[in-house]
Amino acid sequence: MCLAVPMKITEITGQWGIAELAGVRQRVNLQLLEQASLNSYVLIHAGFAIQEMKETEALEILEMLSGIDAAEADTAKG
């Protein structure tokens, strides 16, 4: 299963950027986007920014992923 995760672009240098989520920073390749914008949210898959998205959409997806994580933790507790 493949999963792309929304992250916020905090730095841009040429075709490379730094994306951040929950304090975790990752170097990402931006060449698949026409133009990446600083402080925008993008979907990251395998180290590549594959799509820019609205902040509201990104936060909604992150909230859903957090809910899945919490449900798995509850299931693991028994």
DSSP file (Angstrom, degrees, kcal/mol; ACC not computed):
  #  RESIDUE AA STRUCTURE BP1 BP2  ACC     N-H-->O    O-->H-N    N-H-->O    O-->H-N    TCO  KAPPA ALPHA  PHI   PSI    X-CA   Y-CA   Z-CA
    1    1 A M              0   0    0      0, 0.0     2,-0.3     0, 0.0     0, 0.0   0.000 360.0 360.0 360.0 135.9    0.0    0.0    0.0
    2    2 A C        -     0   0    0     43,-0.0     2,-0.4     2,-0.0    43,-0.0  -0.802 360.0-171.6-103.6 146.3    1.3    3.5   -0.9
    3    3 A L        -     0   0    0     -2,-0.3     2,-0.4     2,-0.0    43,-0.3  -0.993  12.1-158.4-141.1 130.6    0.6    6.5    1.2
    4    4 A A        -     0   0    0     -2,-0.4    41,-0.2    41,-0.1    39,-0.1  -0.910  16.7-153.7-105.6 137.5    1.3   10.2    0.6
    5    5 A V  E     -A   44   0A   0     39,-2.3    39,-2.5    -2,-0.4     2,-0.3  -0.920  15.9-120.2-116.2 132.9    1.4   12.4    3.6
    6    6 A P  E     +A   43   0A   0      0, 0.0     2,-0.3     0, 0.0    37,-0.2  -0.530  39.8 169.9 -69.7 133.3    0.7   16.1    3.8
    7    7 A M  E     -A   42   0A   0     35,-2.5    35,-2.7    -2,-0.3     2,-0.5  -0.962  32.8-115.2-140.2 157.5    3.6   18.2    5.0
    8    8 A K  E     -AB  41  20A   0     12,-2.4    12,-2.5    -2,-0.3     2,-0.6  -0.815  24.6-128.2 -98.2 130.6    4.3   22.0    5.1
    9    9 A I  E     + B   0  19A   0     31,-2.9    30,-2.9    -2,-0.5    10,-0.2  -0.667  34.2 167.5 -77.4 119.1    7.2   23.4    3.0
   10   10 A T  E     +     0   0A   0      8,-3.2     2,-0.3    -2,-0.6     9,-0.2   0.606  63.4  23.9-109.3 -16.8    9.4   25.4    5.3
   11   11 A E  E     - B   0  18A   0      7,-1.3     7,-2.0     2,-0.0     2,-0.4  -0.994  59.6-165.3-147.6 146.1   12.5   25.9    3.1
   12   12 A I  E     + B   0  17A   0     -2,-0.3     2,-0.3     5,-0.2     5,-0.2  -0.995  11.7 169.1-134.8 129.4   13.1   26.0   -0.7
   13   13 A T  E >   - B   0  16A   0      3,-3.2     3,-1.9    -2,-0.4     2,-0.2  -0.859  67.7 -59.3-137.1 100.9   16.5   25.8   -2.4
   14   14 A G  T 3  S-     0   0    0     -2,-0.3    -1,-0.1     1,-0.3     0, 0.0  -0.448 119.8 -14.5  64.1-127.8   16.2   25.2   -6.1
   15   15 A Q  T 3  S+     0   0    0     -2,-0.2    15,-3.8    -3,-0.1    16,-0.5   0.314 126.7  80.0 -91.2   9.8   14.4   21.9   -6.8
   16   16 A W  E <   +BC  13  29A   0     -3,-1.9    -3,-3.2    13,-0.2     2,-0.3  -0.855  54.6 172.8-115.8 151.4   14.8   20.8   -3.1
   17   17 A G  E     -BC  12  28A   0     11,-2.5    11,-2.9    -2,-0.3     2,-0.5  -0.937  31.9-118.5-146.1 169.6   12.9   21.8   -0.1
   18   18 A I  E     -BC  11  27A   0     -7,-2.0    -8,-3.2    -2,-0.3    -7,-1.3  -0.975  29.5-166.3-112.0 125.0   12.5   21.0    3.6
   19   19 A A  E     -BC   9  26A   0      7,-3.0     7,-2.7    -2,-0.5     2,-0.4  -0.874   4.7-158.8-111.5 146.4    9.0   19.7    4.6
   20   20 A E  E     +BC   8  25A   0    -12,-2.5   -12,-2.4    -2,-0.4     2,-0.3  -0.962  17.5 170.5-131.4 142.7    7.8   19.5    8.2
   21   21 A L  E >  S- C   0  24A   0      3,-2.2     3,-2.2    -2,-0.4   -14,-0.1  -0.909  77.0 -17.8-149.4 120.9    5.2   17.6   10.0
   22   22 A A  T 3  S-     0   0    0     -2,-0.3     3,-0.1     1,-0.3   -15,-0.0   0.852 128.6 -49.8  52.9  40.6    4.8   17.5   13.8
   23   23 A G  T 3  S+     0   0    0      1,-0.3     2,-0.5     0, 0.0    -1,-0.3   0.354 111.4 122.0  83.9  -6.9    8.4   18.7   14.3
   24   24 A V  E <   -C   21   0A   0     -3,-2.2    -3,-2.2     2,-0.0     2,-0.4  -0.802  46.8-159.5 -92.5 126.0    9.9   16.1   11.9
   25   25 A R  E     -C   20   0A   0     -2,-0.5     2,-0.4    -5,-0.2    -5,-0.2  -0.872  10.3-177.6-108.7 138.3   11.8   17.7    9.0
   26   26 A Q  E     -C   19   0A   0     -7,-2.7    -7,-3.0    -2,-0.4     2,-0.4  -0.998  28.0-124.6-137.5 137.0   12.5   15.9    5.8
   27   27 A R  E     -C   18   0A   0     -2,-0.4     2,-0.3    -9,-0.2    -9,-0.2  -0.682  39.3-174.8 -77.3 128.6   14.4   16.9    2.6
   28   28 A V  E     -C   17   0A   0    -11,-2.9   -11,-2.5    -2,-0.4     2,-0.4  -0.933  27.4-119.9-130.6 151.2   12.1   16.5   -0.3
   29   29 A N  E     -Cd  16  48A   0     18,-2.9    20,-2.7    -2,-0.3   -13,-0.2  -0.765  21.6-173.9 -89.1 130.9   12.4   16.8   -4.1
   30   30 A L    >   +     0   0    0    -15,-3.8     3,-1.9    -2,-0.4   -14,-0.2   0.333  53.2 106.0-105.6   4.7   10.1   19.5   -5.6
   31   31 A Q  T 3  S+     0   0    0    -16,-0.5    -1,-0.1     1,-0.3   -15,-0.1   0.658  70.9  64.1 -68.1 -15.1   10.7   18.9   -9.3
   32   32 A L  T 3  S+     0   0    0     17,-0.4     2,-0.3    -3,-0.2    -1,-0.3   0.599  92.3  77.6 -81.9  -9.8    7.3   17.3   -9.9
   33   33 A L  S <  S-     0   0    0     -3,-1.9     3,-0.3     1,-0.1    18,-0.1  -0.765  79.6-135.7 -97.8 145.0    5.5   20.5   -9.0
   34   34 A E  S    S-     0   0    0     -2,-0.3     2,-0.3     1,-0.3    -1,-0.1   0.944  92.5 -10.1 -60.9 -46.7    5.3   23.4  -11.4
   35   35 A Q        -     0   0    0     -3,-0.1     2,-0.3     2,-0.0    -1,-0.3  -0.879  68.6-146.8-156.0 120.3    6.2   25.8   -8.6
   36   36 A A        -     0   0    0     -2,-0.3     2,-0.4    -3,-0.3    -6,-0.0  -0.685  16.5-145.5 -88.0 141.9    6.4   25.1   -4.9
   37   37 A S    >   -     0   0    0     -2,-0.3     3,-1.8     4,-0.1   -28,-0.3  -0.896  20.6-109.7-111.0 136.8    5.4   27.8   -2.5
   38   38 A L  T 3  S+     0   0    0     -2,-0.4   -28,-0.2     1,-0.3     3,-0.1  -0.374 104.0  14.9 -59.8 137.9    7.0   28.5    0.8
   39   39 A N  T 3  S+     0   0    0    -30,-2.9    -1,-0.3     1,-0.3     2,-0.2   0.576  98.2 128.7  69.6  13.1    4.6   27.6    3.7
   40   40 A S    <   -     0   0    0     -3,-1.8   -31,-2.9   -31,-0.2     2,-0.4  -0.590  60.7-116.7 -91.6 161.0    2.3   25.6    1.4
   41   41 A Y  E     +AE   8  53A   0     12,-0.8    12,-2.8   -33,-0.2     2,-0.3  -0.810  35.8 177.3 -96.3 137.8    1.1   22.1    2.1
   42   42 A V  E     -AE   7  52A   0    -35,-2.7   -35,-2.5    -2,-0.4     2,-0.5  -0.954  33.7-110.9-135.2 154.7    2.1   19.4   -0.3
   43   43 A L  E     -AE   6  51A   0      8,-2.8     7,-2.9    -2,-0.3     8,-0.8  -0.773  34.0-155.6 -84.4 129.4    1.6   15.6   -0.5
   44   44 A I  E     +AE   5  49A   0    -39,-2.5   -39,-2.3    -2,-0.5     2,-0.4  -0.921  18.1 170.4-110.2 128.2    4.9   13.8    0.0
   45   45 A H  E >  S- E   0  48A   0      3,-2.7     3,-1.9    -2,-0.5   -41,-0.1  -0.975  71.1 -17.3-137.9 123.8    5.5   10.3   -1.3
   46   46 A A  T 3  S-     0   0    0     -2,-0.4     3,-0.1   -43,-0.3   -42,-0.1   0.829 128.6 -50.1  53.5  37.3    8.8    8.5   -1.4
   47   47 A G  T 3  S+     0   0    0      1,-0.2   -18,-2.9   -19,-0.1     2,-0.4   0.499 117.0 109.1  84.7   3.6   10.7   11.8   -0.8
   48   48 A F  E <   -dE  29  45A   0     -3,-1.9    -3,-2.7   -20,-0.2     2,-0.7  -0.930  67.9-132.2-116.0 137.3    8.9   13.7   -3.6
   49   49 A A  E     + E   0  44A   0    -20,-2.7   -17,-0.4    -2,-0.4    -5,-0.2  -0.789  31.6 174.3 -80.0 119.1    6.3   16.5   -3.4
   50   50 A I  E     +     0   0A   0     -7,-2.9     2,-0.3    -2,-0.7    -1,-0.1   0.631  57.1  10.9-107.8 -16.0    3.7   15.2   -5.8
   51   51 A Q  E     - E   0  43A   0     -8,-0.8    -8,-2.8   -18,-0.1    -1,-0.3  -0.921  61.4-132.6-163.6 135.0    0.8   17.8   -5.3
   52   52 A E  E     - E   0  42A   0     -2,-0.3     2,-0.3   -10,-0.2   -10,-0.3  -0.667  34.8-176.1 -84.1 146.6    0.2   21.1   -3.7
   53   53 A M  E     - E   0  41A   0    -12,-2.8   -12,-0.8    -2,-0.3     2,-0.1  -0.928  30.4 -89.5-141.7 164.0   -2.9   21.3   -1.6
   54   54 A K     >  -     0   0    0     -2,-0.3     4,-2.3     1,-0.1     3,-0.2  -0.448  36.2-122.7 -71.7 146.9   -5.1   23.7    0.5
   55   55 A E  H  > S+     0   0    0      1,-0.2     4,-2.7     2,-0.2     5,-0.2   0.883 111.5  55.7 -58.4 -40.2   -4.2   24.0    4.1
   56   56 A T  H  > S+     0   0    0      1,-0.2     4,-1.8     2,-0.2    -1,-0.2   0.901 108.9  47.1 -62.1 -40.2   -7.7   23.0    5.2
   57   57 A E  H  > S+     0   0    0      2,-0.2     4,-2.3     1,-0.2    -1,-0.2   0.918 112.2  50.2 -65.3 -43.6   -7.5   19.8    3.1
   58   58 A A  H  X S+     0   0    0     -4,-2.3     4,-2.5     1,-0.2    -2,-0.2   0.925 111.5  47.3 -61.6 -45.7   -4.1   18.9    4.5
   59   59 A L  H  X S+     0   0    0     -4,-2.7     4,-2.0     1,-0.2    -1,-0.2   0.858 110.4  53.1 -66.4 -34.7   -5.2   19.5    8.1
   60   60 A E  H  X S+     0   0    0     -4,-1.8     4,-2.0    -5,-0.2    -1,-0.2   0.922 110.7  46.5 -65.1 -44.4   -8.3   17.4    7.5
   61   61 A I  H  X S+     0   0    0     -4,-2.3     4,-2.6     1,-0.2    -2,-0.2   0.918 111.6  51.2 -63.5 -43.8   -6.2   14.5    6.2
   62   62 A L  H  X S+     0   0    0     -4,-2.5     4,-2.1     1,-0.2    -1,-0.2   0.872 108.8  51.9 -62.8 -36.4   -3.8   14.7    9.1
   63   63 A E  H  X S+     0   0    0     -4,-2.0     4,-1.9     2,-0.2    -1,-0.2   0.906 110.0  48.8 -65.8 -41.2   -6.7   14.6   11.5
   64   64 A M  H  X S+     0   0    0     -4,-2.0     4,-2.0     2,-0.2    -2,-0.2   0.913 110.9  50.0 -64.1 -42.6   -8.1   11.5    9.9
   65   65 A L  H  X S+     0   0    0     -4,-2.6     4,-2.2     1,-0.2    -1,-0.2   0.883 109.1  52.3 -63.7 -37.6   -4.6    9.8   10.0
   66   66 A S  H  X S+     0   0    0     -4,-2.1     4,-2.3     1,-0.2    -1,-0.2   0.883 107.8  52.2 -64.0 -38.8   -4.4   10.7   13.7
   67   67 A G  H  X S+     0   0    0     -4,-1.9     4,-2.2     2,-0.2    -2,-0.2   0.876 108.5  50.2 -64.9 -38.2   -7.7    9.1   14.3
   68   68 A I  H  X S+     0   0    0     -4,-2.0     4,-2.4     2,-0.2    -2,-0.2   0.919 110.6  50.1 -64.5 -44.0   -6.6    5.9   12.6
   69   69 A D  H  X S+     0   0    0     -4,-2.2     4,-2.0     1,-0.2    -2,-0.2   0.908 111.1  48.5 -61.4 -42.8   -3.5    5.9   14.7
   70   70 A A  H  X S+     0   0    0     -4,-2.3     4,-2.1     2,-0.2    -1,-0.2   0.892 110.4  51.3 -65.6 -39.4   -5.5    6.3   17.9
   71   71 A A  H  X S+     0   0    0     -4,-2.2     4,-2.1     1,-0.2    -2,-0.2   0.896 109.6  49.9 -65.5 -39.8   -7.9    3.6   16.9
   72   72 A E  H  X S+     0   0    0     -4,-2.4     4,-2.3     2,-0.2    -1,-0.2   0.894 109.3  51.9 -64.0 -39.7   -5.0    1.2   16.3
   73   73 A A  H  X S+     0   0    0     -4,-2.0     4,-1.3     1,-0.2    -2,-0.2   0.897 110.0  48.9 -64.0 -40.3   -3.5    2.0   19.7
   74   74 A D  H  X S+     0   0    0     -4,-2.1     4,-0.7     1,-0.2    -1,-0.2   0.885 111.0  50.3 -66.0 -38.7   -6.9    1.3   21.4
   75   75 A T  H >< S+     0   0    0     -4,-2.1     3,-0.8     1,-0.2    -2,-0.2   0.891 107.4  53.8 -65.6 -39.9   -7.1   -2.0   19.5
   76   76 A A  H 3< S+     0   0    0     -4,-2.3    -1,-0.2     1,-0.2    -2,-0.2   0.811 100.7  60.6 -66.0 -29.8   -3.6   -3.0   20.6
   77   77 A K  H 3<        0   0    0     -4,-1.3    -1,-0.2    -5,-0.2    -2,-0.2   0.733 360.0 360.0 -70.7 -21.8   -4.5   -2.4   24.3
   78   78 A G    <<        0   0    0     -3,-0.8    -3,-0.2    -4,-0.7    -2,-0.1   0.432 360.0 360.0 100.2 360.0   -7.1   -5.1   23.9
